[in-house]
Amino acid sequence: MPGFLWLRQVCLVARVLEPVESDLAQVFDLGACLHDNLFGGKFGIHNVVFPVAGAFLEVTAPHPGADPLQTPAGRYLERRKGDGGYMVILECDDVDRRAAHMESLGVRIVLHPRHDDFNEIQLHPRDTGGALIAINETRGRTTMLEGPYSPAGPQWWLEARTSSVARGIPAVELQSADPENLALRWSRILEREVSRDASGVPAIRLDVGSLRFVEAADGRGEGLAGVDIAVTDPPAVLATAQQRGLATTAHTVLIGGTRFRLVPARLRHGAAREERNP
């Protein structure tokens, strides 16, 4: 199996950051480690990033005053019919090797930012399907819990506030009219086999985290539809969400057009611990 892959960051897209930012902060007791005018405002978007143990949850939105349809986030909002999941961001140990693999598959790389010890590729969504995929590398670091990670700020692990509720992001859920084929497509891109979870759903297991592929049933088409979040007290999370007027089911909370599935932190359903080294 060529190199490690961590589910490092999940990005949502919203028309405006509020109230999505406040809902996430209050429901999951999260403190932002970064507010940023992304790429120096080049693409007309800005964001907020929350640490969730060793992973990150991001919300991006068109910058106030920008024409949304002139921004990648705004165009994606139109295509997905509103706020929702946007990007799956993975960390590996050799981005350049993976970039060469993308070239061999004919998968286009739309951005390739490099600076200091950080190296990332972002893949064309028409070539990947399901969601935008970014794969990055920070040289010289082997743990998820501390050390540089450029998308979260230069010293996120020193400035981050530990959540009393959220303990990690064990999985994300991608929906499609043909989840089996989408899973196979991502399998080729990520060089990981497709397996099945306990419910028989196609899944790709990473070294930290996993990806599930389900049938689209909400009328919004293909995309990043759900995020598993490990929490210390699911009933308390549901109660907080309901107090804020958010839609809930027995095990999920809808925030920013995204289904957050509450996983008891003590169980984690086979997800690797956040501090696991490759």
TIGUGU-899208 format. One line per 3 residues: number of its first residue (from 1); their letters; for each residue x negated, y negated, z negated of N, C-alpha, C, O. Coordinates in steps of 0.1 Angstrom, whole numbers, plus 2048, in hexadecimal, padded with zeros to 3 digits. Atoms other than C-alpha are relative to their C-alpha. Example, Ala and Ser with C-alpha at 12.3 -4.5 7.8 and 13.67 -1.06 7.14 Angstrom:
% residues 2
1> as> 7F7/80C/800/785/82D/7B2/7F7/7F4/800/7ED/7F4/7F9 ~ 809/80B/800/777/80B/7B9/808/7F5/7F8/803/7EA/7F7
END
This chain:
% residues 278
1> mpg> 7F7/80C/800/800/800/800/7F7/7F4/800/7EF/7F2/7F7 ~ 80A/80B/7FE/7EE/7E0/80C/802/7F4/7F7/80B/7EC/7FA ~ 7FF/80C/809/7EA/7C8/7EF/80C/7FF/7F8/816/807/7FA
4> flw> 7F4/801/809/802/7BD/7D4/809/7F6/805/806/7ED/80D ~ 7F6/80A/7FD/822/7AA/7D8/808/7FD/7F4/80E/806/7EE ~ 7F7/804/80C/834/797/7BC/80B/7F7/805/80A/7EF/80E
7> lrq> 7F5/80A/7FF/856/787/7BD/7FD/7F4/7F7/800/7F5/7EB ~ 806/80B/807/848/766/7B3/80A/7F4/7FE/80A/7EE/7F3 ~ 7F8/80C/800/862/74B/7BB/80D/802/808/80C/809/813
10> vcl> 7F4/800/7F9/886/748/7C6/805/7F2/802/805/7EA/7F8 ~ 7FC/80E/7FD/892/728/7D7/80F/800/804/813/807/80D ~ 7F2/803/7FC/8B6/71C/7D9/800/7F3/808/7F7/7EB/807
13> var> 7FF/80D/7F9/8C2/700/7EF/80E/7FA/7FC/818/801/7FB ~ 7F4/807/804/8DC/6E6/7E5/802/7F3/807/7F8/7ED/80C ~ 7FE/80D/7FA/8EC/6C7/7F4/7F9/7F5/7F8/7F4/7EC/7FD
16> vle> 807/809/80A/8E0/6B4/7D5/7FB/809/7F5/801/813/7F2 ~ 806/7F8/80B/8CB/6C0/7B8/80A/802/7F4/80A/80C/7EE ~ 7F6/7FF/80A/8E6/6B8/79F/80E/803/805/812/7FE/810
19> pve> 803/7FB/80D/8F9/6C9/790/7F9/80E/7FF/7F8/814/7F5 ~ 806/7F2/800/8E7/6E9/79B/7F4/800/7F6/7F2/809/7EE ~ 80C/800/809/8C7/6DE/788/805/801/7F1/7FF/809/7EA
22> sdl> 7FC/800/80E/8DA/6D7/768/807/80D/7FC/805/812/7F1 ~ 7FA/7F3/802/8EF/6F7/76B/7F6/80B/7FD/7F7/812/7F3 ~ 80A/7F6/802/8D0/70D/76E/7F9/7FD/7F2/7F6/807/7EB
25> aqv> 807/804/80D/8BF/6FA/751/808/804/7F4/802/809/7EA ~ 7F8/7FE/80C/8DC/6FD/739/803/80F/7FF/803/814/7F4 ~ 7FB/7F2/801/8E8/720/741/7F5/80A/7FD/7F6/813/7F5
28> fdl> 80C/7F7/802/8C5/730/741/7F5/7FA/7F7/7EB/800/7F6 ~ 809/807/809/8B4/718/729/7F2/7FF/807/7E8/803/802 ~ 80C/802/7F9/89A/70E/743/7FC/7F2/800/804/7E8/7FF
31> gac> 806/80E/800/883/6F0/743/7F7/7FF/80D/7EF/808/810 ~ 808/802/7F3/875/6E3/764/7F2/7FD/7FE/7EE/7F6/7F4 ~ 80E/803/800/850/6E3/76A/7FC/7F7/80B/7F0/7F2/80B
34> lhd> 804/808/7F4/851/6CF/78A/80C/7FA/806/816/801/809 ~ 7F7/806/7F6/866/6B6/79D/7F6/7FA/80B/7EC/7F4/808 ~ 80A/804/7F5/856/6AF/7BF/807/7FB/80C/812/800/810
37> nlf> 7FC/805/7F3/85B/69C/7DF/7F8/809/80A/7ED/805/80E ~ 808/7F6/7F9/851/6BA/7F4/7F9/7FC/80D/7FF/7F4/815 ~ 808/803/7F4/836/6B7/80E/7FF/7F1/802/7FF/7EC/80E
40> ggk> 801/80E/7FF/834/692/806/80B/7FA/807/80A/7EF/80D ~ 7F4/805/7F9/857/68D/813/801/802/80F/80A/7FE/815 ~ 801/7FE/7F2/84D/699/835/80D/806/806/811/803/811
43> fgi> 7F4/7F9/7FB/86C/6AF/838/80D/7FB/7FA/817/801/7FC ~ 7F4/806/806/884/699/825/807/808/7F5/813/808/7F4 ~ 7FA/7F8/80B/889/6B1/808/7F8/7FE/7F3/7ED/7FA/7F3
46> hnv> 806/800/80D/882/6B2/7E3/805/80C/7F8/80E/812/7FC ~ 7FC/7F4/807/884/6CC/7C8/7FE/7FF/7F1/7F8/7F5/7EC ~ 803/7FE/80E/883/6D8/7A4/7FC/80E/7FE/802/817/805
49> vfp> 805/7F2/802/870/6F7/798/801/803/7F1/7FC/7FB/7E8 ~ 7FF/7FB/80D/878/70B/778/7F7/80C/7FE/7F9/815/806 ~ 807/7F3/803/860/725/769/80B/809/7FA/812/805/7F1
52> vag> 7F8/7F5/807/872/746/760/7F7/80B/7FD/7F5/814/805 ~ 80B/7F7/803/858/759/74E/7F5/7FE/80A/7F0/7F3/80C ~ 80A/801/7F6/83E/760/769/805/7FD/80E/7FC/7FB/817
55> afl> 7FB/804/7F3/855/758/786/806/7F2/800/805/7EB/7F6 ~ 7FB/80D/7FF/865/738/792/80D/800/807/810/807/811 ~ 7F3/802/7F9/888/72C/79C/7FF/7F1/804/7FD/7E8/7FC
58> evt> 801/80D/7FA/889/70E/7B3/80D/7FC/807/814/805/80C ~ 7F5/806/7F8/8A4/6F8/7C1/7FB/7F5/809/7F4/7EC/804 ~ 804/80A/7F6/89E/6E3/7E0/80C/7FA/806/816/800/807
61> aph> 7F4/807/7FB/8B5/6C9/7EF/7FA/7F5/80A/7EF/7F0/808 ~ 804/80C/7F8/8B4/6AE/80A/7FD/7F4/7F7/805/7F2/7ED ~ 803/80C/808/8A4/68E/7FC/80B/7F6/801/810/7F4/80C
64> pga> 7F6/80B/7FF/8BD/673/7F3/7FC/7F6/80A/7F1/7F1/80A ~ 803/809/7F6/8C0/65C/810/7FC/806/80D/7FD/7FF/818 ~ 804/7FA/7F3/8B4/675/82A/80D/805/807/817/808/800
67> dpl> 7F5/7F9/7F8/8CB/682/846/7FF/80F/7FE/7F5/814/803 ~ 802/7F1/803/8D1/6A6/83A/7FE/808/80C/7F6/812/80C ~ 802/7F8/7F4/8D3/6B3/85D/7F3/7FE/807/7EF/805/810
70> qtp> 80E/801/7FB/8B0/6A6/864/7F6/807/7F7/7EA/805/7F8 ~ 808/7F9/809/8A3/6BB/848/802/80F/801/80D/813/804 ~ 7FE/7F2/800/89D/6E1/847/80A/805/7F6/812/80E/7F9
73> agr> 7F7/7FC/80A/8B0/6E4/827/80F/7FC/804/818/804/802 ~ 7F3/804/7FB/8CE/6D0/835/806/809/80B/811/80C/80B ~ 7FB/7F7/7F5/8D0/6E6/854/803/80D/7FB/80D/814/7FF
76> yle> 7FD/7F3/806/8CF/705/83F/80D/800/7F8/815/809/7F8 ~ 7F3/802/807/8EB/6F8/829/80C/801/80A/816/807/806 ~ 7F5/7FF/7F6/901/6F4/848/801/80E/805/80D/813/806
79> rrk> 7FF/7F3/7FB/8F8/716/855/806/80A/7F6/80E/813/7F9 ~ 7FB/7F7/80B/900/727/833/80C/7FB/7F9/811/801/7EF ~ 7F3/805/805/91F/712/82C/7FF/7FB/7F2/808/7FE/7EA
82> gdg> 801/805/80D/912/701/80D/7F4/805/7F8/7EC/80C/7FD ~ 80B/7FC/809/8FB/706/7EF/7FE/80F/800/808/816/801 ~ 803/7F1/801/8EA/728/7EC/7F1/803/800/7E9/7FA/7FE
85> gym> 80D/7FC/7FF/8CB/73C/7EE/7F9/7FC/80C/7FF/7FB/817 ~ 808/806/7F4/8AF/730/805/7F4/807/803/7F2/80B/80F ~ 80D/7FA/7FD/88D/740/801/7FC/80A/7F6/7FE/808/7EA
88> vil> 806/7F7/808/87C/75E/7F3/7F1/7FE/801/7EB/7FF/80C ~ 80E/803/800/858/757/7E9/7F8/80A/7F9/7FB/80D/7ED ~ 808/7F5/806/83F/773/7E3/7F2/7FC/7FF/7ED/7F3/806
91> ecd> 80E/803/801/81C/772/7D7/7F8/80D/803/7FD/818/7FF ~ 809/7F5/7FC/800/789/7E4/7F2/7FD/7FD/7EE/7F3/7F7 ~ 80E/802/803/7DB/78D/7E3/7F8/7FD/80D/7EC/7FB/80C
94> dvd> 807/802/7F4/7D3/787/808/809/7FA/80B/80F/802/813 ~ 7F7/807/7F7/7E8/76E/81C/7FB/802/80E/803/804/817 ~ 805/800/7F2/7D1/76E/83A/803/80E/807/806/80F/812
97> rra> 7FE/7F3/7FB/7D4/794/83E/80F/801/804/812/807/80E ~ 7F2/7FF/7FD/7FA/791/83C/804/7F7/80C/80D/7FB/813 ~ 7FD/809/7F4/7FA/774/855/7FD/808/80D/804/807/817
100> ahm> 804/7F8/7F4/7E8/78B/86E/80A/80B/802/80D/80E/80E ~ 7F6/7F6/7FE/802/7A6/867/80D/7FA/806/813/800/80F ~ 7F4/807/7FA/81E/78D/86F/7FE/7FE/80F/807/800/817
103> esl> 804/802/7F2/80C/785/890/802/80D/808/807/80D/813 ~ 7FF/7F3/7F9/80B/7AA/899/80F/804/802/812/80B/80B ~ 7F2/7FD/7FF/831/7AC/893/807/7F6/809/813/7F8/80C
106> gvr> 7F9/80B/7F9/839/78C/8A6/808/7F7/7F7/811/7F0/7FC ~ 7F8/808/809/846/77B/887/7F9/7F2/7FF/7ED/7F2/7FC ~ 806/80D/7FF/840/756/88A/7FE/7FA/7F2/806/7FC/7E9
109> ivl> 803/807/80D/82F/742/86E/803/7F1/803/7FD/7EB/80C ~ 7FC/80D/7FD/83F/720/86C/7F8/7F5/7F8/7F7/7EA/7FC ~ 809/809/808/829/711/850/7F5/809/7FA/7F7/814/7F7
112> hpr> 80B/7F9/806/807/71B/843/7F8/7F6/7F8/7ED/7F2/7FC ~ 807/809/808/7FD/703/828/7F5/806/7F8/7F6/811/7F3 ~ 80B/7FB/808/7DB/707/818/7FA/7F4/7F9/7F9/7E9/7FE
115> hdd> 808/80A/807/7CA/6F3/7FD/7FB/806/7F3/801/80E/7ED ~ 807/7FB/80C/7B2/6FA/7E1/7FF/80F/801/7FA/815/80B ~ 800/7F1/800/7B7/71F/7D8/80D/806/804/810/811/803
118> fne> 7F2/7FC/7FC/7DB/720/7E5/801/802/80F/7FC/7FA/817 ~ 7FE/7FD/7F2/7E4/730/807/80E/806/801/811/80F/7FA ~ 7F3/7FB/7FF/807/736/813/805/800/80F/800/7F8/817
121> iql> 7F9/800/7F3/81B/740/832/80F/800/7FE/814/807/7F5 ~ 7F2/800/7FF/83F/739/839/805/805/80D/800/800/817 ~ 7FD/7F9/7F4/850/74F/852/80D/7FB/806/816/7F6/7FF
124> hpr> 7F4/805/7F9/86A/746/86C/80C/808/7FD/80C/814/7FE ~ 7F4/7F8/805/88D/750/85F/806/808/80B/80D/812/809 ~ 7FA/7F8/7F5/898/75B/882/7F8/80D/802/7FE/817/808
127> dtg> 808/7F4/7FE/87C/774/882/801/80A/7F4/7FF/816/7F5 ~ 7FF/7F8/80C/882/781/85E/80E/804/7FD/810/810/7F9 ~ 7F3/7FD/804/8A7/77F/859/802/7FF/7F1/7F8/800/7EA
130> gal> 7FD/800/80F/8B8/77D/837/7FD/7F4/7F9/806/7EF/7F2 ~ 803/80C/808/8A6/75F/829/7F2/7FC/805/7EB/803/80C ~ 80E/804/7FE/886/74B/82D/7F7/808/7F7/7FA/80A/7EC
133> iai> 80A/7F9/808/868/75E/822/7F3/7F7/800/7EE/7F3/80A ~ 80D/805/802/848/74E/814/7F8/80A/7F9/7FC/810/7EF ~ 80A/7F7/807/829/762/80A/7F4/7F7/7FD/7EE/7F1/806
136> net> 80B/809/804/80E/750/7F6/7F6/808/7F8/7F8/813/7F4 ~ 80B/7FA/807/7ED/757/7E5/7F9/7F5/7F8/7F7/7EA/7FE ~ 809/809/808/7DA/746/7C9/7F4/807/7FC/7F4/811/7F4
139> rgr> 80D/7F9/802/7B6/751/7C9/7FC/7FF/7F2/7FD/7F5/7EB ~ 806/7FF/80D/7A6/75C/7A9/809/801/7F4/805/800/7E8 ~ 7F7/7FF/80B/7C5/761/794/807/80E/801/80B/812/80C
142> ttm> 7FA/7F3/800/7D3/783/78A/80C/802/7F7/812/80D/7F6 ~ 7F4/7FF/809/7EF/77C/771/80B/7F6/805/808/7EB/80A ~ 7F5/809/7FD/811/76D/777/803/7F6/7F5/80A/7EC/7F8
145> leg> 7FB/808/80B/814/75D/755/7F8/7F3/7FE/7FC/7EA/7F6 ~ 808/80C/801/7F8/743/758/7F7/7FE/80B/7F5/808/813 ~ 809/803/7F5/7E0/733/770/807/7F8/80B/813/7F8/80B
148> pys> 7FA/809/7F6/7E5/71D/78E/80A/807/809/808/813/80D ~ 7F6/7FB/7F6/803/721/7A5/806/7F3/805/80F/7ED/800 ~ 7FD/80E/7FB/806/702/7BB/80F/7FC/801/812/7F1/7FE
151> pag> 7F2/804/7FF/82C/703/7C2/806/7FC/7F3/811/7F6/7F3 ~ 7FA/803/80D/832/6FF/79D/7F9/7F5/7F9/7FC/7F1/7ED ~ 808/80A/806/818/6E4/796/7F3/806/7FB/7F2/812/7F8
154> pqw> 80D/7FB/803/7F4/6E6/78C/7FE/806/7F3/7F5/80F/7F1 ~ 801/7FB/80E/7F9/6EE/767/80D/805/7FB/810/802/7EF ~ 7F2/7FC/804/81C/6FD/766/800/808/7F3/808/806/7EA
157> wle> 800/7F6/80B/812/718/74C/7FD/7F9/7F3/800/7FE/7E8 ~ 803/808/80C/806/6FD/734/80C/7F7/7FC/80E/7F4/7F0 ~ 7F5/80A/802/824/6E6/738/80E/806/7FF/817/800/7FA
160> art> 7F3/7FA/7FF/840/6FF/73C/806/803/7F2/7FE/806/7E8 ~ 7FA/7FC/80C/859/704/720/806/80E/801/80C/811/80B ~ 7FB/7F3/800/861/728/717/80F/801/7FE/814/7FB/7F5
163> ssv> 7F1/7FE/802/886/731/71C/803/80A/7F5/7FD/814/7F4 ~ 7FB/7F6/80A/898/741/6FF/80A/80A/807/80F/813/800 ~ 7F5/7F8/7F9/8B0/751/719/7FA/809/80B/7FC/815/80C
166> arg> 804/7F9/7F4/89F/75A/73A/7F2/806/7FE/7E9/800/7F9 ~ 80C/7F9/802/884/774/73B/7F9/805/80D/7F0/80D/80D ~ 806/7FC/7F3/87D/779/760/80A/801/80B/816/800/809
169> ipa> 7F7/7FE/7F4/88B/77E/783/7FC/80E/806/7F3/80F/80E ~ 803/7F2/7FC/88B/7A4/789/803/803/80F/7FC/80C/815 ~ 7FC/7FD/7F2/89B/7A3/7AC/808/7F5/806/80D/7EC/7FF
172> vel> 7F7/808/7F8/8AD/790/7C7/808/808/809/804/814/80C ~ 7F6/7F9/7F8/8CA/79A/7DD/802/7F9/80D/806/7ED/80D ~ 7FE/806/7F3/8CB/794/802/80C/807/807/80D/813/807
175> qsa> 7F4/7FA/7FA/8EC/799/815/7FF/7FE/80F/7F9/7F5/814 ~ 800/800/7F1/8F2/7A1/839/80B/809/805/810/812/7FE ~ 7F6/7F7/7FA/90B/7B1/850/7FB/80D/803/802/817/804
178> dpe> 807/7F3/7FE/8F1/7CC/855/7F5/801/7F6/7E9/800/7FA ~ 80B/800/80A/8DE/7D0/835/7F5/80A/802/7E9/808/7FF ~ 80A/7F5/7FE/8CD/7F0/83F/7F5/7FB/80A/7E9/7FD/807
181> nla> 809/805/7F6/8BD/7E0/85E/7F8/7F4/7FA/7EC/7F3/7FD ~ 807/80B/806/8B4/7C0/84A/7F5/806/7F7/7EA/800/7F7 ~ 80A/7FA/809/8A2/7D6/830/7F5/805/808/7E9/804/804
184> lrw> 80A/7FA/7F8/88F/7E8/84B/7F7/7F4/806/7EB/7F6/808 ~ 807/80B/7FA/885/7C6/85B/7F6/7FA/7F5/7EB/7F8/7F8 ~ 808/805/80A/878/7B9/83A/7F5/80A/7FC/7EA/807/7F8
187> sri> 809/7F6/803/867/7DA/834/7F4/800/809/7E8/801/804 ~ 80B/801/7F7/852/7D6/853/7F8/7F4/7FD/7EB/7F4/7FE ~ 806/80D/803/84A/7B2/84A/7F7/801/7F4/7EC/7FD/7F3
190> ler> 807/7FF/80D/840/7BA/826/7F7/80C/7FE/7F0/80D/7F4 ~ 808/7F3/800/830/7DC/82D/804/808/7F3/7FB/80D/7EC ~ 7FB/7F8/80B/846/7EC/812/80B/809/804/813/804/80D
193> evs> 7F5/7F7/7FC/85D/80A/815/80D/7FB/7FA/80E/7F5/7F0 ~ 7F2/802/805/883/807/811/803/80C/7F8/802/818/7FC ~ 7FB/7F5/809/890/81B/7F4/80F/7FD/7FD/816/7F6/804
196> rda> 7F2/802/805/8B2/81C/7E2/800/7FD/7F2/7F9/803/7EA ~ 7FE/802/80F/8BD/80E/7C1/80A/80A/7FB/80E/813/802 ~ 7F7/7F7/806/8D3/820/7A9/80E/801/806/815/80B/805
199> sgv> 7F3/800/7FA/8F2/816/7BC/7FF/804/80F/809/803/816 ~ 801/7FC/7F2/8E4/822/7DE/7FD/7F5/809/7FE/7F6/815 ~ 802/80C/7F8/8DD/7FF/7EA/7F1/7FF/805/7E8/802/7FD
202> pai> 80E/801/7FB/8BE/7FA/801/7F9/7F6/7F8/7FE/7EB/7F4 ~ 808/809/808/8A2/7EA/7ED/7F1/802/804/7ED/80C/809 ~ 80F/7FF/7FE/87D/7E2/7F0/7FA/7FC/7F3/7FC/7F1/7EE
205> rld> 807/802/80D/869/7E5/7D0/7F3/7F9/803/7EB/7FE/80B ~ 80D/807/800/84C/7CD/7CB/7F8/804/7F4/7FD/80B/7EB ~ 808/7FD/80C/830/7CF/7B2/807/7F9/7F3/806/7FE/7E8
208> vgs> 7F7/807/80A/845/7B5/79E/80C/7FC/807/80C/7F3/810 ~ 7F4/804/7FA/869/7B2/7A7/805/80A/80B/7FD/812/80F ~ 7FB/7F8/7F5/87F/7C1/7C2/80A/7F8/808/80F/7EE/803
211> lrf> 7F7/807/7F7/895/7B7/7DF/80B/80A/803/809/816/807 ~ 7F5/7F8/7FD/8B8/7C5/7E4/807/7FB/80D/807/7EF/80F ~ 7F9/804/7F3/8CC/7C5/805/80E/805/800/810/811/7FF
214> vea> 7F2/7FC/801/8F2/7C5/804/808/7FA/80B/803/7F1/813 ~ 7F7/805/7F6/90F/7BF/81B/805/7F3/7FD/80A/7F0/7F2 ~ 7FA/80E/802/91A/79B/820/80F/802/7FF/816/807/808
217> adg> 7F1/7FF/802/93E/798/813/806/7F3/7FB/812/7F3/7F8 ~ 7FB/80C/805/942/774/80A/803/7F6/80B/806/7EA/808 ~ 7FD/809/7F5/946/765/82D/7F5/7F6/803/7F7/7ED/80B
220> rge> 80B/80A/7FE/925/752/82B/7F5/806/809/7EB/7FF/80B ~ 80A/7FB/7F8/911/769/841/7F3/805/7F9/7F3/806/7ED ~ 80D/7FB/805/8ED/775/83D/7F9/7F6/7F8/7F8/7EA/7FB
223> gla> 808/80A/808/8D8/766/822/7FD/806/7F2/801/811/7EE ~ 804/7FD/80E/8CA/767/7FF/80C/7FD/7F7/810/7F1/7F5 ~ 7F3/802/807/8EA/76C/7EA/7FF/802/7F1/808/7FC/7EB
226> gvd> 800/7FE/80E/8DF/777/7C8/7F2/801/7FA/7E9/804/801 ~ 80D/800/808/8C4/775/7AD/803/807/7F3/80C/804/7EC ~ 800/7FA/80D/8C0/78D/790/7F8/7F8/7F6/7ED/7F4/7FA
229> iav> 808/807/80A/8B5/77B/771/802/808/7F2/80D/80A/7ED ~ 800/7F8/80D/8AB/78E/751/802/7F6/7F5/7FB/7EC/7F4 ~ 7FC/809/80B/8BB/77D/733/801/808/7F3/804/814/7F2
232> tdp> 800/7FA/80D/8BA/783/70E/80E/804/7FB/810/80D/7F3 ~ 7F2/7FF/806/8E0/780/707/80A/7FD/80B/80F/7F2/80C ~ 7F7/803/7F5/8F6/784/726/80E/7FA/7FC/812/7F1/802
235> pav> 7F4/807/804/917/77C/713/7FF/7F2/7FD/807/7EA/800 ~ 802/80E/803/909/75C/706/7FD/7F8/80D/802/7EC/80E ~ 802/807/7F4/8FD/752/729/80E/7FE/807/810/7F3/80C
238> lat> 7F3/802/7FA/920/759/737/809/7F5/7F9/810/7EE/7FF ~ 7F9/80A/808/92F/744/71B/7FC/7F2/803/804/7E9/805 ~ 805/80D/7FC/919/727/723/804/7FC/80E/808/7F0/810
241> aqq> 7FB/802/7F2/921/72A/748/80E/7FC/801/812/7F3/808 ~ 7F2/803/800/946/72A/741/803/7F3/7FA/80C/7EC/7FF ~ 7FE/80D/806/943/70C/72B/7FD/7F5/80A/802/7EA/809
244> rgl> 804/809/7F5/933/6FA/749/80A/800/80C/808/7F9/816 ~ 7F7/7FF/7F5/950/704/75F/7FB/808/80C/801/807/817 ~ 806/7F8/7F5/93B/71C/774/808/80D/802/80D/813/7F8
247> att> 7FA/7F3/7FD/94A/73B/785/7F8/80B/7FB/7EC/80C/7FD ~ 808/7F5/806/941/75B/773/808/80D/803/814/80D/805 ~ 7F9/7F2/801/949/781/775/7FA/806/7F3/7F3/7FF/7EB
250> aht> 805/7F9/80C/940/79B/75A/7F1/7FF/800/7EB/800/7F5 ~ 80F/7FF/800/91B/79A/765/7FA/7F6/809/7ED/7F6/80A ~ 806/80A/7F7/916/77C/77C/804/7F2/7FC/80F/7F0/7F7
253> vli> 7FD/80F/801/915/756/77B/7FD/7FA/80E/7F3/7FD/814 ~ 802/806/7F3/91A/742/79B/7FA/7F2/7FE/801/7E9/7F8 ~ 806/80D/801/902/724/79C/7FA/7FC/80E/7F2/804/813
256> ggt> 806/804/7F4/8F9/711/7BB/803/809/80C/7FA/80B/814 ~ 7FC/7F7/7F5/90C/729/7D2/7F8/80D/7FF/7F9/814/809 ~ 808/7F4/801/8F6/745/7C5/805/809/7F4/808/803/7E9
259> rfr> 7FB/7F7/80A/901/764/7B1/7F4/803/7F7/7EA/80A/7FB ~ 80A/7FC/809/8EB/767/792/805/80C/7F8/80E/80B/7F0 ~ 7FC/7F3/807/8ED/78B/785/7F8/801/7F3/7EC/800/7F3
262> lvp> 806/800/80D/8E6/78D/760/7FB/80E/7FD/803/817/7FB ~ 806/7F3/804/8CE/7AA/757/7FB/7FF/7F2/7F3/7F6/7EF ~ 806/801/80E/8C8/7B1/732/7F1/801/800/7EC/80B/806
265> arl> 80F/800/800/8A4/7A9/72C/7FA/80C/7FB/7EF/810/800 ~ 806/7F4/805/89E/7C8/718/800/80C/809/7F9/816/807 ~ 7FF/7F5/7F7/8A8/7DE/735/7F8/7FE/80C/7F0/807/810
268> rhg> 807/804/7F4/89B/7CD/754/801/809/80C/7FC/806/816 ~ 7FD/7F7/7F5/8A5/7EB/769/7F4/803/809/7F4/802/815 ~ 80C/7FC/7F8/882/7F5/773/7F7/7F5/805/7ED/7F8/80B
271> aar> 809/80B/7FB/874/7D2/77B/7F4/800/7F8/7F4/803/7EC ~ 80D/800/806/850/7CE/773/800/7F4/7F6/807/7EA/7F8 ~ 802/80B/80A/846/7B8/755/7FA/7F4/807/7F1/7F6/810
274> eer> 805/80C/7F9/83E/794/75F/7F1/7FF/7FF/7EA/7FA/808 ~ 80F/802/801/81A/796/752/7F8/80B/806/7EC/80C/805 ~ 808/7F4/7FA/811/7B6/765/7F6/7FA/80A/7F9/7F1/812
277> np> 80A/803/7F6/7F1/7B3/779/800/809/80B/805/814/80A ~ 800/7F7/7F4/7EC/7C1/79C/7F6/80B/7FE/7F5/813/807
END
